[in-house]
């Protein structure tokens, strides 16, 4: 019996061969809003920096596929389930980790889907690298804590975005409004603001990395700063400080509630050429019977 050994240049080095042997590749599938897109970047950064994973495209072969779900409608849930089944069929030997709003809301439903190894809730996202590393073969782990108990903002320094020309910066998480029609407080918890100095640091880091357009995002971005003890800075103050950062060419806001748009914010937008003159406002029906 002969043994076939591939010819490899000696200059490649044994240490390079060892690195190839243990290479861990991860791909991402994201549903939903810009906030979810940012959360995917957070998970990617944690896996790369803490777990040594290498990010590849979704159509490439990987050892781990992360599905970041949305749960704003039943159709969003169905789309996530369909994607998970497709990934399981296409990559039967890979692990699938599921996070996002659907994972927080209905983890046991997701655990029954084929190929799923790990379900990570919103309050447990910071541990995803450790969760993946400690999974036993064949294990299905549900790491979902009650999100209403979470009072901290998961602050991960992100300096690059996957396949994006503009950079997202998350400044606020959760919502305290508890509107009847909205599932968000149940999937993302109470309102939590990011420390302003951390926002400035990330924005400047992204500008230094070549991103000249920044989009501020959050669940209820207009409530920024209200939960920070001893802090008097609000959304408009935050925007003013960001606009002063060197190298910034354009600043945008993601969705903002009508009640959060005041004269000061409008005047700032009208007077600052770097501040994109665009509001993305979610309106509900004005008829009581429909509401």
Secondary structure as GFF3:
##gff-version 3
##sequence-region A 1 291
A	DSSP	three_ten_helix	10	12	.	.	.	ID=ss1
A	DSSP	alpha_helix	14	21	.	.	.	ID=ss2
A	DSSP	beta_strand	25	30	.	.	.	ID=ss3
A	DSSP	alpha_helix	34	51	.	.	.	ID=ss4
A	DSSP	beta_strand	54	55	.	.	.	ID=ss5
A	DSSP	beta_strand	64	69	.	.	.	ID=ss6
A	DSSP	alpha_helix	74	90	.	.	.	ID=ss7
A	DSSP	beta_strand	95	100	.	.	.	ID=ss8
A	DSSP	alpha_helix	101	105	.	.	.	ID=ss9
A	DSSP	alpha_helix	107	111	.	.	.	ID=ss10
A	DSSP	beta_strand	116	120	.	.	.	ID=ss11
A	DSSP	three_ten_helix	122	127	.	.	.	ID=ss12
A	DSSP	alpha_helix	128	133	.	.	.	ID=ss13
A	DSSP	beta_strand	141	143	.	.	.	ID=ss14
A	DSSP	three_ten_helix	147	149	.	.	.	ID=ss15
A	DSSP	beta_strand	167	170	.	.	.	ID=ss16
A	DSSP	beta_strand	172	173	.	.	.	ID=ss17
A	DSSP	alpha_helix	184	188	.	.	.	ID=ss18
A	DSSP	beta_strand	192	193	.	.	.	ID=ss19
A	DSSP	alpha_helix	196	208	.	.	.	ID=ss20
A	DSSP	beta_strand	213	217	.	.	.	ID=ss21
A	DSSP	three_ten_helix	221	223	.	.	.	ID=ss22
A	DSSP	alpha_helix	235	243	.	.	.	ID=ss23
A	DSSP	beta_strand	250	253	.	.	.	ID=ss24
A	DSSP	three_ten_helix	258	260	.	.	.	ID=ss25
A	DSSP	alpha_helix	263	271	.	.	.	ID=ss26
###
